[in-house]
Amino acid sequence: MKSYAMALDLRDDAEVIERYVEYHRAVWDEVLDGLKSIGISKMKIFLHGSRLFMYLEVPDDFDLERDFQRYTEASPRAAEWDALMREYQVRVPGAKPGEWWAGMEEVFDLYG
């Protein structure tokens, strides 16, 4: 099993942040099904101010660049969710060109 940590920002607006949080209190079933269908066994998103931190666990053969966005191909509703969430989000400073959720480097593992 592999794990990934990624960062993304929300637009720095209290109403935008609250709407984003509200959406994530009731994520659409098609999104959940799509994420599970590509092998994601665990996903958590944390918020601090306007910064999002996402943690996910996936099978060893999962390739983030190849596989992550495949969940939007699973259904038009999942693609709609992705487009809607991007209205609230902005890339973090230092993100690579074309990178939406920016990968983070693991610097410590208590059990590693």
C-alpha positions as CSV (number, residue, x, y, z in Angstrom):
1,M,0.0,0.0,0.0
2,K,1.2,3.5,-0.9
3,S,0.2,6.8,0.6
4,Y,0.1,10.3,-0.8
5,A,-0.2,13.7,0.8
6,M,-1.2,16.7,-1.3
7,A,-2.0,20.4,-0.8
8,L,-4.4,22.8,-2.5
9,D,-5.8,26.2,-1.5
10,L,-9.3,27.4,-1.4
11,R,-10.1,31.0,-2.5
12,D,-9.5,33.1,0.6
13,D,-13.1,34.0,1.2
14,A,-15.1,32.8,4.3
15,E,-18.3,32.2,2.3
16,V,-16.4,30.1,-0.4
17,I,-14.7,28.1,2.3
18,E,-18.0,27.4,4.1
19,R,-19.7,26.3,0.9
20,Y,-16.8,23.9,0.2
21,V,-17.0,22.4,3.6
22,E,-20.8,22.0,3.3
23,Y,-20.4,20.2,0.0
24,H,-17.9,17.8,1.7
25,R,-20.3,17.0,4.5
26,A,-22.5,15.3,1.8
27,V,-20.2,14.2,-1.0
28,W,-22.2,12.8,-4.0
29,D,-22.5,9.0,-4.2
30,E,-21.1,9.0,-7.7
31,V,-17.9,10.7,-6.5
32,L,-17.4,8.3,-3.6
33,D,-18.1,5.3,-5.9
34,G,-15.7,6.7,-8.5
35,L,-12.9,7.2,-6.0
36,K,-13.3,3.7,-4.6
37,S,-13.4,2.3,-8.1
38,I,-9.9,3.5,-8.9
39,G,-8.5,1.8,-5.8
40,I,-8.5,4.6,-3.2
41,S,-8.9,2.8,0.1
42,K,-8.6,5.8,2.4
43,M,-9.0,9.5,1.7
44,K,-9.1,12.4,4.2
45,I,-9.1,16.1,3.5
46,F,-8.1,18.6,6.3
47,L,-8.5,22.3,6.3
48,H,-6.4,25.0,8.0
49,G,-7.5,28.6,7.1
50,S,-7.7,28.3,3.3
51,R,-5.2,25.5,2.9
52,L,-6.4,22.0,2.2
53,F,-4.3,18.9,3.0
54,M,-5.4,15.6,1.4
55,Y,-4.1,12.2,2.5
56,L,-4.9,9.0,0.6
57,E,-3.9,5.4,0.6
58,V,-3.9,3.4,-2.6
59,P,-2.6,0.0,-3.9
60,D,1.1,-0.3,-4.8
61,D,0.4,-0.3,-8.5
62,F,-1.5,3.0,-8.3
63,D,0.1,5.8,-10.3
64,L,-1.1,9.2,-9.2
65,E,-0.6,11.0,-12.5
66,R,-2.2,8.1,-14.5
67,D,-4.9,7.0,-12.2
68,F,-6.2,9.8,-9.9
69,Q,-8.4,11.6,-12.4
70,R,-9.9,8.4,-13.8
71,Y,-12.7,8.7,-11.2
72,T,-14.2,11.6,-13.2
73,E,-14.4,9.3,-16.2
74,A,-16.6,6.9,-14.2
75,S,-19.6,9.1,-14.4
76,P,-20.7,12.6,-15.7
77,R,-21.8,13.4,-12.1
78,A,-18.3,12.8,-10.8
79,A,-16.9,15.0,-13.5
80,E,-19.5,17.6,-12.6
81,W,-18.3,17.5,-8.9
82,D,-14.7,17.9,-10.0
83,A,-15.5,21.0,-12.1
84,L,-17.7,22.4,-9.3
85,M,-14.9,22.0,-6.7
86,R,-12.4,23.7,-8.9
87,E,-14.5,26.8,-8.7
88,Y,-13.5,27.1,-5.0
89,Q,-9.9,26.0,-5.3
90,V,-6.6,27.6,-6.3
91,R,-3.2,26.0,-6.8
92,V,-0.7,26.3,-4.0
93,P,2.4,28.4,-4.6
94,G,5.2,26.2,-6.0
95,A,2.8,23.7,-7.6
96,K,4.3,22.2,-10.8
97,P,2.9,23.2,-14.1
98,G,-0.3,21.4,-14.7
99,E,-0.5,20.1,-11.2
100,W,-3.7,20.8,-9.4
101,W,-3.3,19.1,-6.0
102,A,0.4,19.5,-5.3
103,G,2.3,16.5,-4.1
104,M,4.1,16.7,-0.8
105,E,7.3,15.1,0.2
106,E,7.2,12.7,3.1
107,V,9.8,13.8,5.7
108,F,8.9,11.6,8.7
109,D,7.1,8.3,9.3
110,L,6.8,7.1,13.0
111,Y,6.5,3.5,11.8
112,G,8.8,3.6,8.8
